[in-house]
């Protein structure tokens, strides 16, 4: 493996396993929906990873530097999405209070799960800055275009393997059973986490 690919694998691996909106969204799909829907959400997240990787490779950060309003607009839209996702979870708790089997807010089909996973990933434009920095740090000056393709492939492979493992682990019957016993507390925490990520994104300078 070329040295720069090992660098990318280590940095992106650490970034991927660090809990964030993608991580908690996959967990919630696995617990409240089904394993196939959680895997569809993973596919959406990996599609988002591809989009950000291509953007970072092609220099989207340069566009953000030249047109700060574009970054600000994406950041506001992303923060509103995450806050709205968290609020929908919390409001659903109020609507279903006292019901035996609440139907938590979220995707309603495989295509919907893919779309929600994609949007959750794309909600954070800071990823483009991170990926652009990763390419700048890892790619050698004489790198060919195929080296960029290799980096993108490594990023997608790591993201796919990690989130599939998360979906399968939390989609186990024992995990789902534990969720059902403590669903109101778990959903309350999940809602607050999404809102927290949205506020953190909105308040971040860059």
C-alpha positions in Angstrom: 0.0 0.0 0.0 1.4 3.4 -0.9 2.4 5.6 2.0 -0.2 8.2 1.3 -3.0 5.6 1.3 -1.9 4.4 4.7 -2.1 8.0 6.0 -5.6 8.4 4.5 -6.7 5.1 6.0 -5.6 6.0 9.5 -6.9 9.6 9.5 -10.2 8.7 7.8 -10.6 5.6 10.0 -10.4 7.7 13.2 -12.8 10.3 11.7 -15.3 7.6 10.7 -15.5 5.8 14.1 -15.8 9.1 16.0 -19.5 9.3 17.0 -21.3 12.0 15.0 -24.7 12.4 13.3 -24.1 9.6 10.9 -23.3 7.2 13.7 -26.4 8.0 15.7 -28.6 8.0 12.7 -27.6 4.5 11.7 -28.0 3.3 15.3 -31.5 4.8 15.5 -32.5 3.2 12.1 -31.3 -0.2 13.3 -33.2 0.1 16.6 -36.4 1.6 15.5 -36.8 0.3 11.9 -35.1 -2.8 10.5 -31.7 -4.1 9.6 -32.4 -3.6 5.8 -33.4 0.0 6.4 -30.3 0.6 8.5 -28.2 -0.8 5.7 -30.1 1.5 3.2 -29.2 4.4 5.5 -25.6 3.2 5.4 -25.7 3.3 1.6 -27.0 6.9 1.8 -24.2 7.9 4.2 -21.6 6.3 1.9 -23.1 8.1 -1.1 -22.6 11.3 0.9 -19.0 10.3 1.6 -18.5 9.9 -2.1 -19.9 13.4 -2.7 -17.7 15.0 -0.1 -14.6 13.1 -1.3 -15.2 14.3 -4.8 -15.8 17.8 -3.6 -12.6 17.7 -1.5 -10.6 16.3 -4.4 -11.9 18.9 -6.8 -11.2 21.8 -4.4 -14.6 22.8 -3.1 -12.8 24.4 -0.2 -11.4 26.9 -2.6 -15.0 27.8 -3.6 -15.9 28.3 0.0 -12.9 30.6 0.5 -13.8 32.6 -2.6 -17.5 32.7 -1.8 -17.9 32.5 2.0 -21.7 33.0 1.7 -21.9 29.6 0.0 -20.3 27.9 3.0 -22.5 29.9 5.4 -25.6 28.9 3.5 -24.7 25.2 3.5 -23.8 25.4 7.2 -27.1 27.0 8.1 -29.1 24.5 6.0 -27.2 21.6 7.6 -27.7 22.9 11.2 -31.4 23.5 10.6 -31.7 19.9 9.3 -30.0 18.4 12.3 -32.0 20.5 14.7 -35.2 19.7 12.9 -34.3 16.0 13.0 -33.7 16.2 16.8 -36.9 18.1 17.4 -39.0 15.6 15.3 -37.7 12.8 17.6 -38.6 14.8 20.8 -42.0 15.9 19.5 -42.8 12.4 18.5 -42.3 11.4 22.2 -44.9 13.9 23.2 -47.4 12.7 20.5 -47.0 9.1 21.5 -46.9 9.5 25.3 -48.9 6.7 26.9 -49.1 4.6 23.7 -47.9 1.1 23.9 -45.8 1.1 20.7 -44.8 4.5 19.6 -43.7 5.0 16.0 -40.6 7.1 16.1 -40.1 9.7 13.4 -37.8 8.7 10.7 -37.6 7.0 7.3 -40.5 4.9 6.1 -38.9 2.8 3.4 -35.6 1.8 1.9 -35.4 4.7 -0.5 -36.4 7.1 2.3 -33.7 5.6 4.6 -31.1 6.1 1.8 -32.2 9.7 1.3 -32.2 10.5 5.0 -28.7 8.9 5.3 -27.5 11.0 2.4 -28.9 14.2 3.8 -27.6 13.5 7.3 -24.1 13.1 5.8 -24.3 16.2 3.6 -25.7 18.3 6.4 -22.2 19.2 7.6 -20.2 21.2 5.0 -17.2 21.2 7.4 -16.6 17.7 6.0 -15.6 19.3 2.7 -13.0 21.3 4.5 -11.7 18.3 6.3 -11.5 16.1 3.2 -9.8 18.9 1.2 -7.2 19.1 4.0 -6.8 15.3 3.9 -6.1 15.4 0.2 -3.7 18.3 0.6 -1.8 16.5 3.4 -1.8 13.0 1.9 -1.4 13.4 -1.9 2.2 13.8 -3.1 2.8 16.8 -5.4 3.4 14.4 -8.4 0.3 12.4 -7.8 -1.7 11.2 -10.8 -5.5 11.3 -11.0 -5.7 7.6 -10.2 -4.2 8.4 -6.8 -7.2 10.6 -6.0 -9.5 7.7 -7.1 -7.6 5.4 -4.8 -8.0 7.8 -1.8 -11.8 8.1 -2.5 -12.0 4.3 -2.7 -10.2 3.9 0.6 -12.5 6.5 2.3 -15.7 4.8 1.0 -14.4 1.3 2.0 -13.7 2.4 5.5 -17.0 4.2 5.9 -18.9 1.2 4.4 -17.3 -1.4 6.7 -17.7 0.7 9.8 -21.3 1.7 9.4 -22.4 -1.8 8.2 -20.8 -3.2 11.4 -22.8 -0.6 13.4 -26.0 -1.4 11.6 -25.6 -5.2 12.1 -24.6 -4.8 15.8 -27.4 -2.6 16.8 -29.9 -4.5 14.6 -29.6 -7.6 16.7 -32.7 -8.8 18.4 -31.2 -8.3 21.9 -30.4 -4.7 21.1 -33.8 -4.0 19.7 -35.4 -5.6 22.8 -33.3 -3.4 25.1 -34.3 -0.4 23.1 -38.0 -1.2 23.4 -37.7 -1.4 27.1 -36.0 2.0 27.4 -37.1 3.6 24.2 -38.4 6.9 25.6 -35.1 7.6 27.4 -33.1 6.5 24.4 -35.2 8.6 22.0 -34.9 11.6 24.3 -31.1 11.3 24.4 -31.0 10.8 20.6 -33.1 13.9 20.0 -30.9 16.0 22.2 -27.8 14.7 20.5 -29.0 15.7 17.0 -30.0 19.1 18.3 -26.6 19.4 19.9 -24.8 18.6 16.7 -27.0 21.1 14.8 -26.2 23.9 17.4 -22.5 23.1 17.3 -22.5 23.4 13.5 -24.5 26.6 13.6 -22.2 28.3 16.1 -18.9 27.1 14.6 -16.9 29.8 12.9 -15.5 27.4 10.3 
